[in-house]
């Protein structure tokens, strides 16, 4: 029997002299396209595969090769990992982990069932999702809903160590996919809707010992910013850069969730991630001492941090003084882009606020900031004039302000685009090295937003707004688009309308295909060049998982989780019927029940 790539990976890892080389094992495994050894396919977060057995010419012949049920009904985000003969996959709460033997009829090698208090479920903002596992050095890492970070033996499922990253009784929960960077496993926390001051934390992969923690707001020593060396738009952030942008001690319940996907540049030794909304959603309660807007750093921020120390190299705030819950948590994607004949090492991010941003990933220089959904109306653009005092800031439209000069509380502000779940939420985009374009699953949704006064109590919701959502008016009538985006020009190349938001992560391959799923449950393949639909298959439930690909036995497979849920599908997942429940999503997506139902499963496709 052949030695599996998984076994070879373990041997390669063991050959390194110490744990500091853990990222080398991940780099080695992800450089082999036969594996899918990290949630995003590679450290750059491109979700691009060089596999090309499945092409635009034959993708229409795809058949279901096999399926696997997780036995869990709620929303299934993320996707499986594959190394050699072994696949590891996870479920929504209670976060069961399975190891399957791909060489023996997908038999279950082991199953890990965490014992978690179900009291964590009502504390989870937007369904009981989990965004996936991580692998390094023969270990599988799971971030549980109750914030426990667990290291398991990848071959046996034995628990090696376990640490608690937060406290659900205070509103802290875990949904993020952790990422192994060097000898550390890095993980964030959710809880901005409960007034949690959120953070990103690095633990030693062998012991679980905490190495560093960077909060989203607070003193410099808590946020891990250097007043002189951390840069924002080319200038040092200065002393107390976060504290100066909060009213009194509000930063202590400031939010800034960190549950999105991350990226890592080994050459620069920088990790990238975004932070979420400030607490509460009622901007009127977060105004400065003079009653005027105040930025609330470092919520809504893209960070580039030194992987060893956690110190921020640069930061950029997408939505200062957020008024709409436009979390900045969406994934960063690293790529080399050609700007007028000059190759720039860039990082691109499609923000909830509807703008696609590209920065120089070494310096944080802002290169592009343009709308990736034309209905975005809360701002006309981003000020790109470096001589302007408002350089890098959104140019707001007063009509769609929910703060309304301090008079916005208890007023229903109508027709705001995008809705709070953004022009894109957690569903990760893909960058194709074949075309040089980004392929982005988007929402095409607007909202009415009524802020109200709310008081903080630890462990209780701290939202302060009532929302209703609906398809973007005067458009195609649907709630989503799948688009191709030129990251240099900041323009949509083509757009494919969908009836509901495209809440599934995209995958691109060297075969010229972009794969994604729909909330109704269709798994689709389109031509990267023009968006022409080449294949679709109705899976057992709505898709909010991420497409991935691997080979086994010399054959290419493509796989995706189905299992409707997440914020968009929370009505179905949690059995909610009040249109304003689910932070407004229940009413907006009420029609989903006519197309799909609950059930977590993996569907795997191959050519005949």
N, C-alpha and C positions, 0 to 999 in steps of 0.2 A: 504494500500500500504506500502511495506517495506521501512524503511529508507535506503537511498543509502549510500554506503561507502563514497561518496563525502560529504554527510551531516554529517556523523559520524566523518569524518576527520576534518570538520570545528569545530564541537563540541569539539573534542580532542584538537585542536589547541587553542581554546578559553580558555580551562582549564589551560593553562600555564600562568604564572604570568606576562610575559613581552615579548617584541619582540625578545629578545636575544635567545629565544627558537625556533625561526622559523625553524632552521635546524631539530629540534626534530619532527616537523610536517612532514617534508619531509622524515625523517628516518622512522617514523611510517607508512606513506603511502607506501613507497617503500619496506618495510618489508612484506607487504601483496602482494603476487604474483598475486592476482586478478587484481591489479592496474598496470599501467605503468605510474608512476607519475614523472619521470625525463627522459630526453632524452636518457641517457645511461642505464636506468633500475635501477641503484643504484648509490650511490656516488662513488663506487669503479670503475665505468666505465666498468663493466664486460659484460654488455649486455647478461646476463645469467638469465634464468627464471626457477624456480622450478616447473612450471606447467608441467604436464606429461600426460594429456588426449590424446594429439596427440603424437604418438610414431613412432618408426621406422617400426612397424608392420602395422599401419593404415594410415600413412601420405599420402600414395598413393591414399587414398579415399577423400582427401580434395576437397571441392567444393567452388565456390564463394558464400559467404553469402550475401554480399551487396557491392555496390560501391558508391563513392561520387566524383563528379567533383569539383575542386576548381574554375574553370572558367578562369584559368591563364595558359598560354602556355609555359612559360620558365621552366628552370630546377628546380625540386622539391627535395631538400635534407632534411635531418632530418626525423622526423616522428611525429605522434600524441601523445598526452597524454591521459590517461584514468584513471579516479577515479570514482568508483561506476557506476552510470548511465550516466555519462557525458564524452564525448570525446571532446577535443580541438585540432584543427588542423590549420595549417597555409598554406600560399601560397608563391610562389616566388613574386618578386615585382609586385604589390604594397603592399605585405605583409598583405593580408586579413587574419583575424582570425575568425574561426567558432567555435561555441559550439553546439554539437549535442546531442540530447536526445536518448540514446541507448535503453531506455525503451519504446519509442514511435516512432518506425519506422525511427529512426535516423533523426527526424525532427530538423530543425535549431532552436535552442533556441535563439541565438543572433549571430550577425555578426558585426565585427568591421572592417571598411575600412579606413585605414590611408590616409590622404591627403598629398602626397609627391610630390615634384618637380621632374618630369621625367628627369631633367638634371642630376640627380644622376646616371642614367643608364650607360652612357658612361664612368663614373669614376669607375665603378665596374670592377675589373680586369677580372674575369673569370665566367661570367654569373650573372644573377640577383637572385642568390639563397639566401635562408635563412635556417639556420640549426636547427631551432626549437624554441619552447616556453619553459618557465619554470613556475612552480607552487609552491606557498607556502602561507599559512595563508589566503586562500580564494582569492588569487590574481593570475592572469595570467600575465606573463611578456613577452613582445615582444621587440626584438631589430630590429629596422627598418633599411632599406637600407640607409636612410639619417642620421643614427647614433642615432636617437631618441630612448631612452629607455622608454617604456611605461608600467605602471601598470594598469591593468584592473580588475574590479570586476569579479571574476570567474563565478558568478551566473547571472549577468546582462549584462556584457560587458561594463559597464560604465567606462570611463577613470578616474582613481583616481589621477594619477600624471604622469608627463612627463618631462624628462630631455634630453638635447642634449649632446651627448658624443663626438662629433667631428664636423668637417666642410667639407662637400663634395667639396666645392670650393677649398680646399687645397688638395683634393684627398683622404680624409678620408671617409670611408663607413662602414656599419654595415652588417655583414652576420653571425656572431657567435651566437650560442645558449647561452644565459646567464645562470648562475648557481646561485641558492640561497644557501648561506653558512651562517648559523646562522641568524643574523638579517640584512644580507647584500645580495644584488644582484650584482654579479661580472660579468663584461663584457669587452671584448677586442675591438680591432679596426683593420680594414684592411687599406692598403694604401702603402705598401712598394714599389709597382711599380710606385708610384707617389712621392717618396722621403719623405714620412711621417715618423716622429719619433713616433713609435707606443707604445701602453701602455696597461696595464690592470687596470681597475678601479672598486672600490667597492662603491656602493651606499646603503643608508639606505632603507630597503624595504618598510617602512611606509611613508617616506617623500620624497624620491628621493635625499636627501642631500648626497653630495660626502663625503666619509669617508677617502679613500686613493686612490692614483694613483701611479703605478709603471711603469716607462718607460723601454723600452727594452735596452736603452743605454743612457749614459750621466753621470753627476756627481753622486756620491754615494747617495746623498739625493734625486735625481730624480729616480734612479733605485731601491731605497730602499734596498740597501745592506749594511751590517755592516762590515767594513773592518776587524774586528777581529773575528766576530762570524759567518758570512756567509762563508760556506766552498765550496771548489771545489776540488774534488779528495783528500779529507782528509786534505787540508790545507786552512787556512784563505785566502780570496781573496785579502786582502790588500787594502790600500788606492788608490782611483782613478782607480780601477781595470778596469773599462770600458774606461775611457778617455785615458788611456795609450795605448789602442789598436786601436786608431783611428788617422788618420792624420789630425791634426788641428781641425777645427770645422765640419768635415764631419759627426760627430755623430748627428748633429742637423737635418740632412736629412737622418738618418741612417737606416730607415726601421724597420725590426723586427716585422712584423705583428703578431697579437694575435687572430686569428679567429678560432682556433681548439677547440675541445671538452676538457673539464677539468675533474679533479677528486678531491676528498676530503676525507681525513682520519680524522674522528671526534676524534679518540683517540689521534692522534698526533697533531691535530688542524692545519694540513698542507693541503694546496691546491696545485695542480700540473697542470702545463700547459707548452706548448712549444712556442718559438718565431720563427719568419720566417726569410727570407733572408735579408742581408744587401743591401741597395741601393747604387749603381746601379748594374745591372747584369754584367756589364763590370768590372771584378776584377782589370784590369789594372788601372782604375781610383780610386781605393780604396787602392792602395799600400801605404806602409809607406813612411816617408820622405826620406828614403834611397832607395826607389824603390823596396823594398822587401815585401813579404806577411806579413800581420799583422792581428791578430785574429778577430777584430771587435766584441768584447763582448758588449752586451749580445744578439747578433743575434744568431740564430740557437741553442738555449739553452733550456734545460729543467730546469724549476724552481720549487722548493718547497718553498712555502711562508706561513708565519704565517697568518691565516685567519683573525685575529683581526687587525693586524697592517700592513700587507702587506710586512713586512721585510722578506727577503729571508733567509731561513735556509741553503739551499744549491743550487748549480747550476752546470750544466754540459753542455759544448758546444759540440754538435755532429760534426759539420762541421766548424772548424775555417777557416777564410778567404775563404768563399764560392765562388766557381767559376762556379756553375752550377744551381743555384736557388734551392738547396735542402732544402727548408723550414723545420724547426724543429717543425712545429705546430701540427703534428699528436698527437692523443689522448694518454694519459697515462692510464694504466690499473693496478689497485691495486689487488694483490693476495698474498697469503701465499704459497711460493714455497719451496720444500724440496731439500736442497743442502746437499747431503751426510748424510742424517739423521737429519740435522738441519733445522728447519723451519725458513725461513726468510720472514719478511714482505717486500715484494718487490713491485717495480713499473716497468712495462714493456712498451716499446714504440717501434713501428715499424716506423723508420724514412724514410723520402723521400730518403735519401742517400743510402738506400738499406740494412742498418744494423738494426738488432733487438737488442735493448739494454735492460738490466735488471739491476736496481740499488737497493740497500737497501734504502727503502723509508724514513727511519728516518735520515740516515747519508749521503746518496748520494754515498756510495761506489759502484764502478762499478763492477758488478758481471759477466755479459755476454755482449758480443758485437760480433755478427756473422751475416753474410749475410743471408737474407731470400729470396733472389732471386739469383741463382747461376751465372747469367750473369753479375752481378755487377763487373765493371772493373776499376773504377776511383781510387779505393784503394784496396790493397790486404787484408787488415784487419785492426784491431785496436790494438795498442800496449798495451798489458795487463801486461807488466813487471813493477811492482811498483818501481823498482830501476832505471828505464829508465827515462831520461829527457823528453822523448816523451810519457810517460805513459798516456793512455787514449785518445791519438790522432790517427786519421786515418793515415795509411801508404799509402801515395799517390803514384800513378803511373804517372810519368812525361809525358808519351805519351798522357794522357787524360786531362792534365792541359789546361785550356783555358786562363790562365794567361801567361804561357810559359815564365817564367823568364822576364816578362814585355814586351814580344814581341808578345802577343797573339791577340791584337786588329787588326781587319780587316783580321783575318785569320780564315778560316773555319775549326774547329776542329771536326774530324769525328769519328764516332763509339763509342761515349761515352754512357755507360750504368750505371745507368738508365738515361732516359730522365729527363727533368726538372720537370715534374709532378711526378717523383719519382717512386720507386718500390711500394710505397703506398702513396696515397694522403689523402684527408679528410675522406674517407670511413672507419668508425671505425671497428676495430676487436672485437672479443668476446673471453672471457675466460670461459671455461666450468669447473665448479666444479665437473662435472661427470667424466671427463677424465683427468683433470689437464693440458689440452692443450689449446693453443690459436688458434683461427680460423680466418684467415687473408685474406681479399680481396685484391688482388695485381694487379699491372701493370707489364707488361713484355715488356717494351718499351725502345728503345735506341734513340740516337739523334746525329745530327750534330749541332754545336753551333758556331756562329760567332759573337764575341763581336765587338761593334763599339762605338765610342765616342759619348756621349750624354751630353747635358747641362741641369741643373736644372731650371725649372720654376714652381712655385707653381701651383698645380692643373693640370699640364700636365704630360703625361707619362714620366717616368724616368727609362727606362728599359735598353737600350743599348746592345741588342743582338738580332740576328735573328736565329731562330731555325727551324729545320725540324725533325719530329719524324717518327718512323717506328718500326714494330715488331722486337723483339730481334732476331738477325740472328742465323742460325744454331740451331734452336729450333723447337717447334711444329708448328710455323707459326702464332700462335695467339698472342694477345696483353695482355693477362691476365692469372692469375692462382688463384684458391682458395685453400689455403694451411692450413694444420694443423701444428703447430709449438710447439716444446718442448722448453719452456722458460728457463729451467735449462741447458739442453745440448746445446742449441742454434742450433737446427737442425730441418730441415723439416721432418715431419713424413710421410705425403703424400701430393701430389699436384694434383689438378684437372685442366687441361688446359681449357681456355675459348677463344673464338674468339676475343673478345674485353676486355679491362680492366674491372675488377670487381670493379665498382665504387659505389657499394651499401654497406651499413653497415650490418654486420653479426649479427645474433641472434643464441644463443644456448639455449637448454632447457633440462630439466631433462628427457624428452622423448628420449634422445639420438640423437637429430637432430640438424643440423646446417642449418639455412636458409640464403639465400642471393639472390640478384637480378642481372641481367646482363644488359648491355647497349642496347642489342637488345630488352629487355623487358621481358625476362623470369624470373619468380620467381621460385627458386629451393629449394629443401630440400635434404640434403645429410646425410648419416650416419656419425656420429662423429668419429667412429672407423677407417673407411677406405675410406671415401669420396664417397662411392657408391651413385649414384643419385637415389633418391626414388620418387621424384615428380618434375614436372615442369609445369608451366602454363604461357602462353603468355599474358601479361597485355597490356593495350592500348598503352603504350609508353615505351621508355627505362627507366630503373630503376637506379636512383642515390640516392634514399631515403634509409632509414634504416629500416630493418624488426623489428617488435615489436609484443608482445603478451599480451593478457589480458583475463579475463573471464567475462561473463555477463550471468545472469540467469543460472549459474552453468555450462556453456559451454565455452570451450577454443576457442579463435579466434587468428588468426595470420594476421597481416596487413602490407602493404607496400605502399609507394607512388610510382607511376610511373610518368614520366614527364622528358623526356630526356633533357640534358643540362649539366651544370657544365663545368669545363675546358675541359674534354674529349669530351663533346657533344656540345661545343660552336658553331661549324660550323652549325649544325642543328638549335640550339636555336636562333642564331642571324642572320642566313641566310648568313653566310660568305662562300666564295669559294676560296679565295687566299690561297694556301697551307701553307704559312708562317704566316697567320693571326691566331689569338687566341694563340699567342706565340708558334706557331708551331703545335698546335693540329688539326687545320682544315685539313691539308693534311694527318696527321697520322690516323685520324678517318673518312676520307672521305667515307669509305664503309658503315658507319652507316645508311646513307640515304636509303640504299637498304633493311633495316630491320625494321625501325621504323619511327615515326613522332612525332610531338609535342602534348602536352596535359597533364595537371596536374590532376591526379586523385588518389584516395585511393582505393585499392582493399583489401577486407577483406575476409578471408577464414575460414572455419570451417569444421568439419566432418559432414556427413549427419545426 
